[in-house]
Amino acid sequence: MNQPPPERWPSEEDHDRHGESTRFECFWIPPETAHVLQPGQGALLGLLDV
């Protein structure tokens, strides 16, 4: 990536295409608060070059 990532970006969960998609607005959180992530999602935080 040659530019900084966006501060916010859209995403959606399609639920295996059963029913309507759920839309989300994603955003970054500071690494020091990453302990609030869903269990397991923070496992690779140590690999980030921050």
Secondary structure, DSSP 8 states (H G I E B T S, - for coil): --S---SEEEEEE-GGGSS--EEEEEE---GGGGGGSSTTTTTTGGGS--
